[in-house]
Amino acid sequence: MRMRRKDREITDKREIEKILENAFVCHLGLVDGDRPYVVPMNFAYHEGAIYLHCASQGRKLDIIRKNSNVCFEMELTPGTIIENGDQPCDWGTKFRSVIGNGKAVLLESPEEKIAALNIFMGRFSDVKFTFPEHEVLAVAVIRIDIEEMTGKVANE
């Protein structure tokens, strides 16, 4: 991916992964025919892939089944406004972000889903959970195979 402001680009993969490990919401971008569709989702990042889960039916799954190309964005924003001068254009916001593209894969087997759900829950707990079969069958699990991503930092 090309970034206009090279002075703000994060090139260290580990720094990009730190953002992915600490951000709370993934903004998932999909293409529904000729219209964009963006949905915020909880997520987990593990070994070059992003994992999401949702209900087993819905618009995002319908879109992914037609077009598996996705865009994703996550950010860390402490909510700090930087006042660098008297003019509004001199002000800014402190943030670190990641944006990327990839392919969405709907995981089908219960074993794949359980492994992904444990990766997801591993963000919040050290407990290795068991999942009732009926819940595993009822949930959709999406893996995004990342094709490219960049990091950006501002006002730090």
N, C-alpha and C positions, 0 to 999 in steps of 0.2 A: 504494500500500500504506500502511496505517496503522501507525504505530509508537507504542507506549504511552509510551516514554521519549524524549520530544522532545529532551531535553538531550543524548542520545547519538546523535541522528540526524545522518548526514552528508548534506547537501543538495547540496553541490558535485559536479556530474557528473564533473568531472575527478578529484576525490578518489576517487569510486566506481570510475572506470576504472583508477586506479592500483592499487587492490586487485585488480581483475580481471586486470590485467597482471602482478601479482607473486605472486598465489596459485598454488599448484601443483595443487590437487585441487578439482574441482567435484563436489559431492554433488548428484546428479541425482535428483529426486523424481518418481515416476510413480504412476499410479493403476491398479492391476490389479484390475478389477472393483470390489469394495468394500474392497480391501486396499491399503495404501501399500507402495511398493517404492522403496528408495533405494539407489543404487549410486555409489560413488566413481569418478571418471574424470579422466584428464588432459584438458586443454582448452586452447583459445585463444580470446581475445576480439578481435574486429575489427569496427569500424564498426557497433556496435549489435547484433552477433550473437555467439553462442557456438558454437564448432565442437568436435565430439567425433568420435572414430572408434573402431570396435570390429570384432569379427568380424561376418561377414555374416549370422549366425544367432544367436539367443539370446532370452532372456526379455525384455530391455529393448526390442528391436526388435519383438517380438510385441505388447508393450504399446503402444508408440508407434503401431503400425499401427491399433490399436483406439481409442486416445485420445491425441491429440497434445498435450494440455495437460500442461505440465511445470512443476516448481518447481526452482530451483537455488540453491545456497548455496556460497560460497567464503569463506575467512577467512585472515587473517594473524595468527598467534599466536606471539609470541616465547617463550611458555612461562613468562612471569613471573607469579608469584603476588604479589598486593598484600596485605600485612598491614596493614590500616587500624585495627586495634584488637584488644581482647581477646576479642571475641565472633566466632564463625565467620561470622555474617551481615555482619560488617564487612570480611571478606576478599573478594577478587575476582581475576579474571584479566584481564590486558591483552590486548586484541584489537581488530581492525578486521575487519568482515565485510560481505558483500553477500548479499542474498537477493532473489529475484525470480521472476516468472512469465513464461511465454512459450509459444510453439507450436514443437514439434519438427517439422522437415522432413527427410525422408530424401532426400539428394542422389542423383540417379540417373545423370546423364551423367558420363562420364569427365572431361570438362573441368571440371565443377563440383567433382568430387571432388579433382582435382589442384590446383585453385586453393585449396580448403579445406585440403588436406594441406600445401601450401606455407605457408599462414597458420599452421597448427599448428606446423610445423617452424621457422618464423620466430621462434618464442619461444626456440629453443635454438641457432640457428645463422644466420649471414648467408648461407649457401650456398643457392642456388636448386637444389633437387633435381629429378631426373627420377625418375619412378616407372615400373617395368615394368608393362606393360599387364595382365598376369595378376594382379599385386598390387592394382592399382586396381580390377579387376573383383571381387576377392575381399574387399575391405574395405567396410564400411558407414561412411558419413560422415553425421553428423547436424548440422544447423544449427538452433540455437534462435533464433528471432526473438523478441527481448525485448519484452514488452508493458509491464512495469513492474518496477522494482527500487528498493531502498533500501539505504543504507549505515548501519552502526552502529559506534560506537567506544566502548570502555570502558577506564577507568583509565589514560588517557594524560595 
